[in-house]
Amino acid sequence: MEKDKILEKSRKENENQDEMERTITIEGESFSLAFTLMAGLAIVAYNHFHNLSSDSVMIMFWTSCVSSRLYRLTKRKNASDLVTMIISFVILVFYVVKYFTQG
């Protein structure tokens, strides 16, 4: 009986650890994305003031938006995710076409 209690306690501890690891992963990715967004905004601002194109930065930003919504759509199947994914995809295509046609 003591063995069963120890195993049950171990399972509970590991279950909490798994949840903690997931939380840390999600928070770490969010933290990383926030810094990436700030760097992107700084590059776009610099390019704007120096009359340079920011199409490549915009492509990366909209690719991130499309992929995020696509992932959420596969998990939740929510209509709002579909709509925002389509809008993001259209904007992404616009910047990709603009980038490759302007050379």
C-alpha positions in Angstrom: 0.0 0.0 0.0 2.9 2.4 0.8 4.2 1.7 -2.7 0.9 2.8 -4.3 0.9 6.0 -2.3 4.4 6.9 -3.4 3.6 6.2 -7.1 0.4 8.3 -6.9 2.4 11.2 -5.3 5.1 10.9 -7.9 2.5 11.0 -10.7 0.9 14.1 -9.2 4.3 15.8 -8.9 5.2 15.0 -12.5 1.8 16.2 -13.7 2.4 19.6 -12.1 5.9 19.7 -13.5 4.6 19.1 -17.0 2.1 21.9 -16.6 4.8 24.2 -15.3 7.1 23.3 -18.2 4.2 24.1 -20.7 3.6 27.4 -19.0 7.3 28.3 -19.1 7.5 27.4 -22.8 4.4 29.5 -23.6 5.7 32.4 -21.6 9.1 32.1 -23.1 7.8 32.1 -26.6 5.6 35.1 -25.9 8.5 37.0 -24.4 10.6 36.2 -27.5 7.8 37.3 -29.9 7.5 40.6 -28.0 11.2 41.3 -28.5 11.0 40.2 -32.1 8.1 42.6 -32.7 10.0 45.5 -31.1 13.0 44.8 -33.3 10.8 44.6 -36.3 9.2 47.9 -35.4 12.6 49.5 -35.0 13.7 48.3 -38.4 10.5 49.4 -40.1 10.8 52.9 -38.4 14.5 53.2 -39.5 13.7 52.1 -43.0 10.8 54.6 -43.2 13.0 57.5 -42.1 15.7 56.5 -44.6 13.3 55.8 -47.5 14.2 52.1 -47.5 11.8 49.2 -48.2 10.5 47.2 -45.2 8.8 44.5 -47.3 11.0 41.7 -46.0 10.2 42.6 -42.3 6.5 42.8 -43.2 6.7 39.4 -44.9 8.2 37.9 -41.7 5.5 39.6 -39.5 2.6 38.4 -41.6 4.0 34.9 -42.0 4.0 34.7 -38.2 0.4 35.9 -38.1 -0.7 33.4 -40.7 1.1 30.5 -39.1 -0.3 31.4 -35.6 -3.8 31.6 -36.9 -3.4 28.4 -38.9 -2.3 26.5 -35.8 -5.1 27.9 -33.7 -7.6 27.0 -36.4 -6.4 23.4 -36.4 -6.8 23.2 -32.6 -10.0 25.3 -32.0 -11.8 25.4 -35.4 -13.0 28.9 -34.6 -14.5 31.1 -37.3 -12.7 34.2 -36.1 -9.4 32.4 -36.5 -10.3 31.5 -40.1 -11.3 35.1 -40.9 -8.1 36.6 -39.4 -6.0 33.9 -41.1 -7.5 34.8 -44.5 -7.0 38.5 -44.0 -3.4 37.9 -42.8 -2.7 35.6 -45.7 -4.0 38.2 -48.2 -1.7 40.9 -46.7 1.2 38.4 -46.7 0.6 37.6 -50.4 0.5 41.4 -51.2 4.0 41.9 -49.5 5.5 38.8 -51.1 4.4 39.9 -54.6 5.5 43.5 -53.9 8.9 42.2 -52.7 9.6 40.1 -55.7 8.3 42.5 -58.3 10.2 45.5 -57.1 13.5 43.6 -57.2 
